[in-house]
């Protein structure tokens, strides 16, 4: 069973306590029911019932406390965190959001060296506390260089913090808000922890129209001592970026959860709706839309799941996760938008109805590519890896499936954030040569032409400064790494070859789409245009494969899940 089904998934692959957490969380939402879920969403009700449940079951404490600071079952385990991400996304983005911004708020704490704050944080988690990440500002967004939050040293050696932060989730109720600023005398970066309930902490307003509370807050001569400071200088800077490295991975899993629930609603509706004496799912174009949506959703999950293995196995000598991680944030979330678009083309006006989960999904799926750095920011990061990925492979031991119950120590000891251009990757051809499937063969020829493009029609200096040109080139590169991890995971989990070939059906089409976009750029040269035309290809038409995937995997989901009313 590839996709999450809350009424059938047993989570037997997890240890007993982790399995109970997943099942109890599903039970909470199914007992709440879709009617109440939707009513609370419409009325923008603060989800105190969910937070009470989290507190009672000590769920955030178990999942977000690293082993040295928690009880027996506590650990930071990206594999089971992914499973919890998916469940929360499945039932509503706002539930996921309070968890996500707690993860971000905890990052600078667990990455710092302030043991007293760490112990206090572990206790707050036990008590059901949530956390916040005070990074962005109204005038500067996430431009850390321009931060106006200032920490001023007083004659007695203490500090006073003054300044504002903007778009900060959970800041209305956070036990601690990890706040990024500068020393007003030296300009040195600093991270310090503040209490959202302190009288010098002003929670100004919720800046979004949502159940989530995304605050604008200000500190007015907020008293800070050395015991509140998490990191200073380069360490503060690194912990800001490394926290985002940890947190942005979760966005792809939220998209997977949202799309999965929306898929069940769409297939249930279409399969049981009769038009012109035929069920909607009997129309050939509907079968194509559903199969494309399902294939893209499965690919999202295969990639994100495999990226987790690289994150959990990372070390100072193996930082490949720094390519795959932003791809989970950027590629998986934009594919999530595509999945919802395809499903919406099937169910049409039904997708607007107030009692449908889909109405929430269509709204919320748009948020994920735009959080923790835009698609453009993450693509600019990804492009730094392109030369080494294609032309300078290294030797690495094979990364196994990492579903073992271990604490991911390295994520809180990532070190300096520099030197991305020096990171090397294993030869992607190892994966692509491991399966002999028709559409993978075509895709491999497209990859070879892309490499030829980079060598013989290298973007000029002006093109290299043209973000629009580079972003589209980056889309082609991203597809290659995306396919690589999909293949690796399909082999590990023995995914039916027909499914993999169907996935590469859309991969070939997407590669052709981006090649055509580069061809059409104002600055593209004759040599570049010729190679772009060479990249354009048609996937193999295999009616038997399509029929098998449709009947065995896609249409068979009809009636298998419906949320309790």
C-alpha positions, -999 to 999 in steps of 0.1 A, spaced: 0 0 0 19 30 -13 -3 58 -2 -14 65 34 -49 52 42 -58 62 77 -84 34 79 -60 7 67 -25 17 74 -12 -2 104 23 13 107 38 -21 116 71 -9 102 75 14 133 83 5 168 54 0 192 53 35 208 57 53 174 30 31 159 7 41 188 14 78 182 4 76 145 -28 56 152 -38 78 181 -33 109 160 -55 94 132 -81 85 159 -81 120 172 -90 134 137 -114 107 128 -133 112 161 -134 149 154 -149 142 121 -149 161 88 -180 182 96 -163 197 128 -129 199 110 -145 221 82 -165 242 107 -135 251 127 -116 259 95 -144 282 83 -146 300 116 -108 301 120 -109 285 155 -76 281 173 -69 244 175 -67 241 213 -83 206 212 -55 194 190 -29 209 213 -46 194 243 -43 160 227 -6 166 219 0 175 255 -19 146 269 -1 120 247 33 138 250 36 136 212 57 166 204 79 156 234 84 121 221 90 131 185 110 163 189 132 158 219 167 144 210 176 113 229 201 129 254 174 152 267 142 130 268 127 98 281 133 64 267 112 67 234 123 103 228 145 109 197 147 131 166 141 105 140 135 120 105 118 88 93 90 88 118 88 126 117 80 122 80 52 98 88 37 123 113 41 152 88 21 132 63 -8 125 88 -10 161 99 -10 173 63 -37 147 54 -61 163 79 -53 200 76 -24 223 69 -29 244 101 -24 213 123 8 206 104 18 243 106 19 245 144 41 213 144 63 227 116 70 261 133 77 243 166 104 223 147 119 255 134 118 271 169 135 241 184 163 241 158 185 269 172 179 255 207 191 219 200 219 233 178 232 257 204 254 250 234 232 263 261 225 232 281 202 249 306 178 261 278 179 226 263 168 210 296 141 237 301 129 231 265 126 193 271 105 201 301 83 225 281 78 198 255 67 174 282 42 199 294 27 203 259 46 235 249 48 247 213 77 268 199 84 296 174 112 307 151 117 345 153 136 351 121 118 371 94 110 408 97 83 430 81 106 452 61 133 425 52 116 391 51 142 365 57 171 387 47 193 380 78 219 406 69 193 434 74 179 423 107 168 452 129 162 432 161 189 445 184 204 432 216 220 460 237 244 452 266 236 470 299 261 482 325 253 452 347 262 427 319 226 419 310 210 428 278 178 445 265 162 434 233 143 458 210 127 452 176 100 435 157 95 402 139 68 394 113 52 362 100 61 341 130 39 311 136 30 301 171 43 333 186 9 339 204 14 308 226 50 297 223 68 285 254 100 299 238 106 320 207 140 315 193 148 351 181 175 361 157 191 396 160 223 415 163 245 430 190 238 467 187 275 476 196 294 450 175 268 440 148 275 403 157 247 379 151 229 364 180 201 339 187 183 342 221 152 327 236 122 348 248 89 340 265 58 349 244 39 356 276 64 381 291 50 416 297 78 431 274 67 408 246 39 424 225 20 400 203 6 427 179 -17 407 156 -23 376 135 -13 386 100 -31 357 82 -68 348 78 -65 312 91 -68 289 121 -31 292 124 -17 322 143 11 338 123 22 367 145 37 401 142 55 407 175 77 432 191 101 432 220 102 464 241 133 465 263 129 428 268 154 416 295 179 390 283 207 374 302 235 351 291 214 322 302 189 331 274 215 333 247 216 303 223 244 312 199 265 341 188 284 352 157 290 326 130 273 299 150 241 320 152 242 325 114 248 288 108 221 277 131 196 299 113 204 283 79 208 248 93 175 250 111 159 258 78 177 228 63 160 206 88 126 223 87 120 229 50 121 191 43 88 188 61 70 209 35 71 182 9 54 157 33 27 182 41 20 183 3 19 145 1 -6 143 29 -29 170 15 -28 155 -20 -35 120 -7 -67 130 11 -78 151 -19 -72 121 -42 -95 99 -22 -122 125 -23 -118 130 -60 -118 93 -70 -148 86 -47 -168 114 -63 -159 107 -99 -163 69 -97 -198 72 -85 -210 101 -106 -230 92 -138 -231 116 -167 -245 109 -202 -252 73 -191 -215 67 -182 -196 69 -150 -171 98 -150 -142 74 -146 -152 56 -178 -141 86 -199 -106 82 -214 -94 117 -205 -105 112 -169 -85 80 -166 -55 99 -179 -60 128 -155 -63 105 -125 -34 82 -136 -11 113 -141 -21 127 -107 -16 93 -89 18 87 -106 30 122 -97 18 117 -61 36 83 -58 67 99 -73 65 127 -46 64 101 -19 92 79 -33 115 108 -37 108 124 -2 111 90 15 145 83 -1 157 119 6 152 110 43 178 82 40 204 108 29 195 132 56 198 105 83 231 92 69 247 126 65 281 135 79 307 162 74 321 139 45 287 133 30 265 163 25 245 152 -5 213 158 15 218 196 8 207 189 -27 179 165 -20 165 184 10 157 216 -9 142 195 -37 117 180 -12 108 216 -3 108 229 -39 100 200 -63 77 179 -42 56 209 -32 52 222 -68 43 187 -79 17 188 -52 1 219 -69 1 199 -101 -16 170 -85 -44 192 -71 -48 209 -105 -52 176 -123 -78 164 -97 -96 197 -98 -100 193 -136 -118 161 -129 -142 172 -101 -146 208 -113 -172 227 -93 -173 200 -66 -139 212 -55 -154 245 -43 -180 230 -20 -178 240 16 -182 205 30 -153 190 9 -118 186 23 -108 194 -13 -118 230 -9 -91 233 19 -66 213 -1 -69 236 -32 -63 266 -10 -35 253 12 -15 234 -14 -5 268 -28 12 278 5 39 252 7 61 262 -23 61 297 -8 72 289 28 108 284 41 123 302 11 105 305 -23 109 281 -51 133 306 -67 155 307 -36 157 270 -33 163 266 -71 192 291 -68 207 269 -41 202 237 -61 220 251 -92 252 253 -71 254 215 -72 249 210 -110 285 209 -122 297 184 -96 266 163 -100 270 158 -137 307 160 -143 326 152 -111 311 122 -93 326 109 -61 327 75 -45 303 68 -16 291 37 1 255 29 -8 230 45 16 206 19 30 170 24 39 170 43 71 139 34 91 159 23 122 149 40 155 179 62 159 185 98 169 196 119 139 226 135 158 242 152 127 212 174 119 220 194 151 257 194 144 258 203 106 286 228 111 294 257 87 270 265 59 297 274 33 313 254 6 282 241 -12 299 241 -46 325 216 -33 299 190 -24 301 159 -46 276 132 -54 278 96 -65 273 87 -102 236 91 -110 241 66 -139 242 38 -113 205 43 -106 195 49 -142 213 18 -155 197 -4 -128 163 -5 -146 157 -13 -182 124 3 -189 112 20 -221 106 55 -206 137 54 -186 157 48 -218 141 79 -234 148 99 -203 185 88 -203 188 102 -238 173 135 -227 199 136 -198 228 130 -222 215 159 -244 213 181 -213 250 173 -205 259 181 -241 240 214 -238 261 223 -207 294 215 -224 288 227 -260 263 255 -255 272 266 -220 251 295 -208 269 328 -214 279 352 -186 248 373 -192 226 342 -192 242 331 -159 230 363 -144 195 359 -159 175 342 -130 146 334 -154 169 315 -177 188 297 -148 156 287 -131 144 268 -161 178 252 -166 176 242 -130 142 225 -136 159 202 -160 187 194 -136 162 188 -108 143 163 -129 175 142 -132 181 141 -94 144 135 -88 143 105 -111 175 91 -96 161 89 -61 127 76 -73 145 47 -90 167 40 -60 136 38 -37 115 18 -62 142 -9 -61 144 -9 -23 107 -12 -19 101 -35 -49 77 -11 -67 60 -26 -97 80 -17 -129 48 -7 -146 44 21 -119 80 33 -124 76 33 -162 43 53 -158 61 78 -136 88 83 -163 60 88 -188 53 122 -172 91 128 -165 98 126 -202 69 150 -209 81 174 -182 117 173 -195 104 182 -229 83 211 -215 112 227 -198 135 222 -228 109 240 -249 108 269 -224 146 273 -227 143 272 -265 118 301 -262 139 323 -240 148 357 -256 185 350 -250 187 314 -263 213 309 -290 210 289 -322 232 261 -306 211 261 -275 179 260 -294 191 231 -315 200 210 -285 167 220 -268 148 206 -298 169 174 -294 157 171 -258 121 171 -267 107 135 -268 75 116 -266 70 89 -240 64 53 -251 27 46 -257 19 13 -239 -19 8 -235 -15 -24 -215 8 -7 -190 -16 22 -187 -46 -1 -183 -29 -21 -156 -18 9 -136 -53 24 -139 -72 -7 -129 -49 -22 -103 -36 9 -85 -57 40 -94 -93 30 -99 -90 4 -71 -88 33 -46 -125 41 -51 -143 37 -18 -112 26 2 -111 58 24 -137 84 34 -132 105 65 -158 100 93 -184 127 91 
